[in-house]
Amino acid sequence: MDTAQRDKYWKRNLRLMAILLTIWALVSYGAGIIFVEQLNKIQIMEIPLGFWFAQQGAIITFLILIAIYVWRMDKLDAEFGITEYEDEVRHS
């Protein structure tokens, strides 16, 4: 991989991370702290929505974002021809 491709790969990787971390911050801080009073007016099974986001929603969202990151990085790696088994493929 040449320098231009490497730069393009890392820019796309950093962009993906920035988007996912922004979503995580909005859910964690926004829904769990900043907008908690407005969200607490909505209840699901008698549990205030703001409390739910602060306790479980942020964790579930984070796990979903990790899965999305892995999925998108696998696609990005395939697009740029990057594999974890690069040495094994070369020596075979």
C-alpha positions as CSV (number, residue, x, y, z in Angstrom):
1,M,0.0,0.0,0.0
2,D,1.5,3.4,-1.0
3,T,1.4,6.5,1.1
4,A,-1.7,8.0,-0.6
5,Q,-3.7,4.9,-0.1
6,R,-2.5,4.7,3.6
7,D,-3.6,8.3,4.1
8,K,-7.0,7.7,2.5
9,Y,-7.5,4.6,4.7
10,W,-6.7,6.4,7.9
11,K,-8.8,9.4,7.0
12,R,-11.8,7.1,6.5
13,N,-11.0,5.2,9.7
14,L,-10.8,8.4,11.7
15,R,-14.0,9.8,10.1
16,L,-15.8,6.6,11.1
17,M,-14.5,6.8,14.6
18,A,-15.5,10.5,14.9
19,I,-19.0,9.8,13.7
20,L,-19.5,6.8,16.1
21,L,-17.9,8.7,19.1
22,T,-20.2,11.6,18.4
23,I,-23.3,9.3,18.5
24,W,-22.0,7.8,21.7
25,A,-21.5,11.2,23.3
26,L,-24.9,12.4,22.3
27,V,-26.5,9.3,23.7
28,S,-24.4,9.1,26.9
29,Y,-24.3,12.8,27.8
30,G,-27.2,14.1,25.9
31,A,-29.9,11.5,26.7
32,G,-28.4,10.5,30.1
33,I,-27.5,13.9,31.5
34,I,-28.5,17.0,29.5
35,F,-32.0,16.0,28.3
36,V,-32.8,13.7,31.2
37,E,-35.6,15.8,32.6
38,Q,-37.4,16.1,29.3
39,L,-36.9,12.3,28.6
40,N,-38.1,11.4,32.1
41,K,-41.6,12.7,31.1
42,I,-41.7,9.6,28.8
43,Q,-42.1,6.3,30.6
44,I,-41.6,2.8,29.3
45,M,-43.0,0.1,31.6
46,E,-43.1,2.7,34.4
47,I,-39.4,3.5,34.0
48,P,-38.5,7.1,33.1
49,L,-36.7,7.1,29.7
50,G,-33.9,9.4,30.9
51,F,-33.1,7.1,33.7
52,W,-33.1,4.1,31.3
53,F,-30.7,5.9,29.0
54,A,-28.4,6.8,31.8
55,Q,-28.4,3.2,33.2
56,Q,-28.7,0.9,30.2
57,G,-29.3,2.8,27.0
58,A,-25.8,4.2,26.8
59,I,-24.2,0.8,27.4
60,I,-26.4,-0.9,24.8
61,T,-25.7,1.9,22.3
62,F,-22.0,1.6,22.9
63,L,-22.1,-2.1,22.2
64,I,-24.1,-1.5,19.0
65,L,-21.5,1.1,18.0
66,I,-18.7,-1.4,18.5
67,A,-20.4,-3.9,16.3
68,I,-21.0,-1.2,13.6
69,Y,-17.3,-0.3,13.9
70,V,-16.1,-3.9,13.4
71,W,-18.5,-4.4,10.5
72,R,-17.5,-1.1,8.7
73,M,-13.8,-1.7,9.4
74,D,-14.0,-5.2,7.9
75,K,-15.5,-3.6,4.7
76,L,-12.8,-0.9,4.7
77,D,-10.0,-3.4,5.2
78,A,-11.4,-5.5,2.3
79,E,-11.7,-2.5,0.1
80,F,-8.0,-1.6,0.7
81,G,-6.8,-5.3,0.6
82,I,-5.8,-5.4,4.2
83,T,-6.0,-8.7,6.0
84,E,-5.0,-9.9,9.4
85,Y,-3.5,-12.9,7.8
86,E,-1.3,-11.1,5.4
87,D,1.9,-13.0,6.3
88,E,0.2,-16.4,6.0
89,V,-1.1,-15.4,2.5
90,R,2.3,-14.3,1.3
91,H,4.1,-17.4,2.5
92,S,1.5,-19.9,1.2
